């Protein structure tokens, strides 16, 4: 996926509740806390160094400290360069999850309950949809697209190919694991075996859907999800939807302080 250079999202996601407060808080932390703290730390270290030279009568050693500064600056630059692709990937993933999450919110008028970013043990489920057609885990894959040419997702048996390229980690395995985990969680909390189906959404990509019934995992563009849900039989009554949603919400609230 390294050759891909373009975001698949045509439009930026809408803003989320409290986002302005969150941005203001982050700005304050970086501008008013972290910056002054680092500046104060630097001045204190310089003062401590000067006092050390004063008591030890040590002569200036500009070449030694220039070499040390060059090594530290080079290491810092290398660390930033190594981290930047991951930072950019996380930004893209965040925007993709926000865009898909806001799109899923439209399903509420059809009787669905929507949950976002459900924490597990060492992983998270991007979205969960609970409604008449059942319970669905949603894994969002915001894969970058080539600057030009086709952008096509193809499901080849147990593999997902993006323009013929296979990712390092198989999203199908990940999606099934999430659905299995949620199934166990709801069974333990509700006492009922609620069926959970995994789905993988690729915003901004054209997805060649496999024939119906060929796979237990839906691989779709987000815009296709409502139609797929509409063709599913009713599996949960309104009361069962409320029960599953209640227990999942209770789990999320109980887990929010642990992650």
C-alpha positions in Angstrom: 0.0 0.0 0.0 3.0 2.3 0.1 2.6 3.5 -3.5 -0.7 5.1 -2.8 -0.7 8.8 -2.4 -4.3 10.1 -2.4 -7.0 10.1 0.3 -10.1 8.2 -0.7 -12.4 10.7 1.0 -13.8 13.4 -1.3 -15.1 15.6 1.6 -13.9 16.1 5.1 -16.2 14.5 7.7 -18.6 16.7 9.6 -17.5 17.8 13.1 -18.3 15.7 16.1 -19.9 16.8 19.4 -17.3 18.6 21.6 -14.7 18.6 18.8 -14.1 22.4 19.2 -13.5 21.9 23.0 -11.2 19.0 22.3 -9.2 21.0 19.8 -9.0 24.0 22.2 -7.8 21.7 24.9 -5.1 20.2 22.6 -3.9 23.6 21.5 -3.7 24.7 25.2 -1.7 21.6 26.1 0.8 22.1 23.3 1.0 25.9 23.3 0.6 26.8 26.9 1.9 23.7 28.7 4.3 21.6 26.7 6.1 24.6 25.0 6.7 26.5 28.2 7.7 23.3 30.1 10.3 22.4 27.5 11.6 26.0 27.4 11.9 26.1 31.2 13.6 22.7 31.2 16.1 23.9 28.6 16.9 27.0 30.7 17.3 25.0 33.9 19.6 22.6 32.2 21.7 25.4 30.8 21.9 27.0 34.3 22.9 23.7 35.9 25.6 23.2 33.3 27.0 26.7 33.9 27.1 26.0 37.7 28.8 22.7 37.0 31.5 24.5 34.9 31.8 27.2 37.6 32.5 24.7 40.4 34.6 22.4 38.3 36.6 25.2 36.6 36.0 23.4 33.3 37.1 25.3 30.2 34.6 25.7 27.3 34.4 22.6 25.0 32.4 23.9 22.0 33.4 21.0 19.6 32.3 18.3 22.0 28.9 19.9 22.6 28.5 20.6 18.9 29.1 16.9 18.1 26.6 16.0 20.8 24.0 18.5 19.5 24.5 17.2 15.9 24.0 13.6 17.1 20.9 14.4 19.1 19.4 16.6 16.3 20.1 13.8 13.8 18.4 11.2 16.0 15.4 13.5 16.6 15.1 14.1 12.8 15.2 10.4 12.2 12.6 9.7 14.8 10.3 12.3 13.4 10.8 11.0 9.8 10.0 7.4 11.0 6.9 8.5 12.9 5.4 10.8 10.2 4.0 8.1 7.9 2.3 6.6 11.0 0.9 10.0 12.1 -0.4 10.6 8.6 -2.0 7.1 8.4 -3.6 7.7 11.8 -5.0 11.0 10.6 -6.5 9.3 7.5 -7.9 6.5 9.6 -9.5 9.0 12.0 -11.1 10.9 9.2 -12.4 7.7 7.6 -13.9 6.5 10.8 -15.5 9.9 11.4 -16.9 10.0 7.8 -18.3 6.4 8.0 -19.6 7.0 11.5 -21.5 10.1 10.5 -22.9 8.2 7.5 -24.1 5.4 9.7 -26.0 7.8 11.9 -28.6 8.1 9.1 -29.6 4.5 9.9 -31.2 5.5 13.2 -34.3 6.6 11.4 -34.7 3.0 10.2 -34.7 1.7 13.8 -31.0 1.1 14.2 -28.8 1.8 17.2 -25.3 3.0 16.3 -22.2 2.7 18.5 -18.7 4.0 17.7 -15.2 3.0 18.8 -16.0 0.1 21.1 -13.0 -0.9 23.2 -11.9 -4.5 23.5 -8.9 -6.2 25.0 -6.0 -4.7 23.0 -8.3 -3.8 20.0 -11.3 -1.7 19.1 -14.4 -2.2 16.9 -14.8 0.9 14.8 -18.7 0.8 14.7 -21.5 -1.5 15.7 -24.9 -1.4 14.1 -27.9 -3.0 16.0 -31.3 -3.1 14.3 -34.0 -5.1 12.7 -31.6 -7.0 10.4 -29.4 -8.0 13.4 -26.1 -6.9 14.9 -23.2 -5.9 12.7 -19.6 -5.1 13.5 -18.2 -2.5 11.1 -14.5 -2.3 10.3 -13.5 0.9 8.4 -10.6 0.7 6.0 -9.5 4.1 4.8 -6.9 3.0 2.3 -5.1 5.6 0.3 -5.7 5.6 -3.4 -3.3 6.0 -6.4 -3.0 9.5 -7.8 -4.6 8.2 -11.1 -6.1 5.1 -12.6 -8.7 2.7 -11.2 -9.5 2.3 -7.5 -11.1 -1.1 -7.2 -11.5 -3.5 -4.2 -12.0 -7.1 -5.2 -12.9 -10.0 -2.8 -11.0 -13.1 -4.0 -12.2 -15.9 -1.7 -10.6 -15.2 1.6 -8.5 -12.3 0.3 -9.2 -8.6 -0.3 -7.3 -7.0 -3.1 -6.9 -3.3 -3.7 -6.1 -2.8 -7.4 -4.6 -6.3 -7.3 -2.5 -5.8 -4.2 -3.0 -7.7 -1.0 -2.5 -5.9 2.3 -0.1 -7.2 4.9 -2.9 -8.0 7.3 -6.1 -9.7 6.2 -9.1 -7.5 7.1 -11.4 -10.5 6.8 -9.7 -12.3 9.6 -9.8 -9.1 11.7 -13.5 -8.5 11.0 -14.5 -12.1 11.9 -12.6 -11.9 15.1 -14.4 -8.7 16.1 -17.8 -10.3 15.3 -16.9 -13.4 17.4 -15.9 -11.2 20.3 -19.1 -9.1 20.2 -21.2 -12.3 19.9 -19.6 -13.6 23.1 -20.0 -10.3 24.9 -23.7 -10.0 24.1 -24.3 -13.6 25.0 -22.7 -13.2 28.3 -24.5 -10.0 29.2 -27.9 -10.7 27.8 -28.1 -14.5 28.1 -29.1 -14.8 24.5 -27.2 -15.9 21.4 -27.5 -12.8 19.2 -26.2 -13.4 15.7 -23.4 -10.9 14.8 -22.3 -10.3 11.2 -19.0 -8.7 10.3 -18.8 -6.0 7.6 -15.8 -4.1 6.1 -16.4 -0.7 4.6 -14.0 1.0 2.1 -14.9 4.7 1.8 -14.1 6.2 -1.6 -13.4 2.9 -3.3 -15.4 1.0 -5.9 -16.0 -2.4 -4.3 -16.8 -5.5 -6.4 -19.2 -7.4 -4.1 -19.0 -11.2 -4.2 -22.2 -13.0 -5.0 -24.8 -13.1 -2.2 -24.2 -15.9 0.3 -20.6 -16.5 -0.8 -19.1 -15.0 2.3 -20.2 -14.3 5.8 -18.3 -11.0 5.7 -19.8 -8.1 3.8 -17.2 -6.0 2.0 -18.8 -2.8 0.8 -18.6 0.8 0.0 -20.4 2.6 2.8 -23.1 3.8 0.4 -24.1 0.2 -0.3 -24.7 -0.7 3.3 -28.3 0.6 3.6 -29.4 -1.5 0.6 -27.8 -4.6 2.0 -29.5 -4.1 5.3 -32.8 -3.5 3.5 -32.7 -6.8 1.8 -32.0 -8.7 5.1 -34.9 -10.4 6.9 -36.0 -9.1 10.3 -34.0 -10.9 12.9 -34.5 -8.8 16.0 -37.7 -7.3 17.4 -37.7 -3.7 18.7 -37.4 -5.0 22.2 -34.4 -7.2 21.3 -32.7 -4.3 19.6 -33.2 -2.2 22.8 -31.9 -5.1 25.0 -28.7 -5.6 22.9 -28.1 -1.8 22.7 -28.6 -1.4 26.4 -26.1 -4.0 27.3 -23.5 -2.8 24.8 -23.9 0.8 26.0 -23.4 -0.4 29.6 -20.3 -2.2 28.6 -18.9 0.8 26.7 -19.6 3.2 29.6 -18.0 0.7 32.0 -14.9 0.3 29.8 -14.4 4.0 29.0 -12.3 4.6 32.1 -10.1 1.6 31.5 -8.7 2.6 28.1 
